[in-house]
Amino acid sequence: MGAHHDYRAAFGAVQAPVLVIHGGADLQPESVSRNFAARFANHKFVSIAGGTHFVFDEQPEVFARAVNEFLAGS
């Protein structure tokens, strides 16, 4: 407990597609989410306007569409 683990270097080795969804009204700045996404070689970044950290609950249709498009390869 309390140990700090930094996995950032390992993210670059992930070859699987990665989807990062950011709520446009999240307290975490979009730049932080984009920086996180960019650590993965094969990533897609989606920002959902008006959503917070719980965009999946607030805008389930928009969230599901983003996930479905990602899974379909769009």
N, C-alpha and C positions, 0 to 999 in steps of 0.2 A: 504494500500500500504506500502511496506517496512517491513511488519511483517514477522517474521521468523516462519515457520511452520515445525515441525519435525515429520514426519509420520513413521519413521523407526520402531518404536515399533509395529505399527499397521500392518505392512507388514507381520509379522509372523502369523497373524491370517487369512490371505488370504488362502483359501483352493483350489481355482481355479488354474489350471495349468497356469504358467507364462513363457513366452518365452522372453529371453533377448538376443538380437543380438548385437554383438560388431564388428565394423569395425577394422580390424587388424592394419590399419594405422591411426586410430582416434587419435586426440590429447589427449583424455582422456585415461589414461593407462588402459590396460586390467584388471589389478588388481582391479581397482575401479568398473568396470562393473561387475566383478565376485563377488565382495563384495556386490554390490547391489542385484544381482541375488540370492545370498545365504541367503538373508533376507526372501525370500519366501520359504515356506515349500515344495512346489511342483513346482520346477523351472527346466527349461532347458536352458543351456547357449550355444550359438553358436557364434564362432568368424569367420568372413569372411575375409580371407587374402586379403590384398591390399585395402580393403574398408576403407573409412573415416566415419565421422559422418553421411554422406548421402549415405551410402552403398545401400539403397533401390533405389536410383536414378542412382548410378554408376554401379551397378551389379544387375539389376532387376530380372534376371533369377535365380541367386544364392539366392538372398533374398527370392523370391517367393518359391523356392524349400524348403528352411529352414522353412518358414511359413507353407507350405502345409504338410511337414513331421510332424511338430509339431501338426497341426490340425488333422492329420490322426492318431496320437498317436505313431509315430515312435520315 
